[in-house]
Amino acid sequence: MSVTSARPPLIERWREHLPFEEGDPVVSLCEGATPLLPAPVLSERVGAEVWMKCEGANPTGSFKDRGMTCAVSAALREGAQAIICASTGNTAASAAAYASRAGIRCAVIIPDGKIATGKLAQILAHGARVVSVAGNFDRGLELVRELVERHPISLVNSVNEFRVEGQKTGAFELLEELGRLDLLCIPVGNAGNITAYWRGFSEMGATPRLFGFQAEGAAPLVAGHIFEHPETVASAIRIGNPARGAEALDAVEQSQGAIRAVSDTQILAAYRLLASREGMFCEPASAAAVAGLLEYGADGAERVVCVMTGRGLKDPDTALDHNEGAVIPCEPQMAAIEAAVLG
Ligand code: AN7
């Protein structure tokens, strides 16, 4: 029996702009078409119309699914039996999910002890092989690039063109919904996403400014040199040598934008503000874009979009460690409940 879903897979929705023909295999979890939410509190603070593109609403909880549906569909078309990636967590979670859907094997290389708990849970649940290297993401990526030269395994990091192709649909959706925007604020790690948004805007003839934000302890594109030991609370963007760094710098230059750094303190302040005032529970890396907007301002832009790249549930440990709320213990009696609730 053939079952089809009401919402088309991303590849079908944007087929004329993507390198897939009718009849090619499509591996989809119903990605894309994510909510675009107004941000009244941010709008008030920066004096512009600010929107949040809720990429955490994708099937695996991050923006990576847009590119992964394309990378895994293309791998299947090429007859691949296995895929691999190095990852700070979200790429791996997405790869593991799409591989399970496609019925192919998946291995992921993660930096030792440095990926968020929710992401690790996802990867293991989907049955991928998890290899933890004593080193950071950048070393992991070097190793997988070499590994795929030696073995017939398809690399699904964003150095894979299909990832960027799928990812650019985020820009298409923004233009479809808003018609025009002046400024895009986006976190930058390996620099695939900012590269893809610029490609998407360019293909549609749009030229918003791009403001990319890195964490201060992992800011190679701001400092102009590789970070050997990147560090930040935003583990997703703990990357010292971005694979698409040169393209990202090109994109910001062409768009008359910039890549700037925000501190972990600023990231966590934005993270708490989003969750407590905008109803937006994102992961710390996503909050970096908002921290940057709050710190540097909209610079005259009227309409701003912040890309909320991943869901807060990805990283429960940071949520528990960095919020003021506490659990109040209570006896199961009315007087105690009254005191606890109203007190
Ligand atoms: C939530 O999963 O690099 O600049 O290996 O998970 O395209 O790398 C994740 C990156 C922003 C940065 N926000 O995007 C990985 C990985 C979140 C992320 C980024 C990531 P890129």
Residues whose N, C-alpha, C, O or C-beta is under 5 A from the ligand:
A	BS01	AN7	A86 S87 T88 G89 N90 T91 A92 P187 V188 G189 N190 A191 G192 N193 I194 A236 A285 S286 T309 G310
